[in-house]
Amino acid sequence: MPELPEVETVRRQLQKILVGQRIKKIEKFHPKSLQGSTLQVVGKKILRVRRKAKRIIIELNGGESLLIHLKMTGQLIYNGKKNKHTRAIFELDKGKLFFNDLRKFGWIKIVKNQALKECLVKLPLDVVDKEFTVKYLEKVLKSSKRAIKLVLLDQSKIGGLGNIYVNESLFCAGVNPSTPANKVKQIKELHRCIKEVINKAIKFGGTTSADESFKNALGKPGKFQNYLKVYENKGKCDKCQTKIRKIKIGGRGTYYCPKCQL
């Protein structure tokens, strides 16, 4: 958390807000949260905000970019307020961008565009890419005997999915999360469900789950938690009224319906 829908929500908002503004000043409060020489980017103009997997890229003039990974609790808030979790503040022409991070796992790296290109080329297809086809998903799944949930979470295989949307996609497709990936038969249905769940989550601005760590660039929570079927569901399946079960797979909390997901 945040996953692709949350990161894409923030990206879309920042694209509207930041493009054309210049970075006037940078305050850094934690060295690992903001890596690289801030002198390289002070005075630079923001050209574009894009995304790859769970990373946000703020492109600047002069051949540099800010590469950002929010990890578990990172937030990019425009015109927010400084608090004890604020790790960096970017003063712009028309406001300030705050980077907050409770657990300090997230980071912003100041990188040259060539280094950025070399980093991004190593990442796999995102689940929203047109190249992410049924055939591509089938190839990934057939190559592994690991539990299907762990394969879908593997960011070296498929970009953008995390715990929330893997739980939801597997429920939608009727796939038990413990099933070995190479034994899954509902590949076409799973592909459809992944696309459907992710696109709906983007539409509703991502998920702000029980820990409330996700806030969008305007400091507001997402709304997709109102549409979750199994994740953090302590009640019953809305399809068959069987109690939702929670187990751990690879150390991650996993929610599923034991009747609908055989």
Secondary structure, 3 states (H helix, E strand, C coil): CCCHHHHHHHHHHHHHHHCCCEEEEEEECCCCCEECCHHHCCCCEEEEEEEECCEEEEEECCCEEEEEECCCCEEEEECCCCCCCEEEEEEECCEEEEEEECCCCCEEEEEEHHHHHHHHCCCCCECCCCCCCHHHHHHHHHCCCCEHHHHHHCCCCCECCCHHHHHHHHHHHCCCCCCEHHHCCCHHHHHHHHHHHHHHHHHCCCCCCCCCCCCCCCCCCCCHHHHCCCCCCCCECCCCCCECEEEEECCEEEEECCCCCC
